[in-house]
Amino acid sequence: MVKLKLIILGFSILAVSCASVTEMKTMDKFEQNADSYELAIRWSNFDMASSFLKNQQDPGIASQIEHLKQFKVTSYTIKRFLPSADKLQVLIFAEVQYFKKNGLIVNNITHRQLWEYDKEKENWFLTSGLPDLK
């Protein structure tokens, strides 16, 4: 009976540790994507930033990218990072400072980003869209 309890305990610990390793790999992948997205936005590389979008085939994205190319981002600062309980969604609030290339006024917006993990593709995607710069 004691042996059976030890075996059950061992399998339980193994199951929990496997879940933790999977969760860590998933969050590591999120960190890589979020860091790359941040760099793309900081460098005003909106073509690259759009590669993180879930609906990359949306026909409106090309016109949005063309619109964004008239702006230069000067700063990108993450203010809040809120992962869901299951670690399959992350909500980020980032402050973006930018100016229109033919203007002199620096503007600020809070870019609300919803990231979701696609288990089938084993990758994170931005579902909330690119920043709305005006």
BELGICOR-V684099 format. One record per backbone hydrogen bond with DSSP energy under -0.5 kcal/mol. NH is the residue of the N-H (numbers start at 0). CO is the residue of the C=O. Records with the same first field share a line. If there is no record, write none. Layout:
BEGIN
NH->CO + CO
END
This chain:
BEGIN
4->0
5->1
6->2
7->3
8->4
9->5
10->6
11->7
12->8
13->9
14->10
15->11
16->12
17->13
18->14
19->15
20->16
21->17
22->18
23->19
24->20
25->21
26->22
27->23
28->24
29->25
30->26
31->27
32->28
33->29
34->30
35->31
36->32
37->33
38->34
39->35
40->36
41->37
42->38
43->40
44->39
45->43
48->44
49->45
50->46 + 47
51->48
52->49
53->125
55->52 + 53
57->54
60->57
62->58
63->59
64->60
65->61
66->62
67->63
68->64
69->66
70->67
71->98
73->96
74->96
76->94
78->92
79->92
81->90
82->80
83->88
86->83
89->114
90->81
91->89 + 112
92->79
93->91 + 110
94->76
95->93 + 108
96->74
97->106
98->71
99->104
100->69
102->99
106->97
108->95
110->93 + 108
111->109
112->91 + 110
114->89 + 112
115->124
116->87
117->115 + 122
118->116
121->117
122->117
124->115
125->51
126->113 + 124
127->113
132->130
END
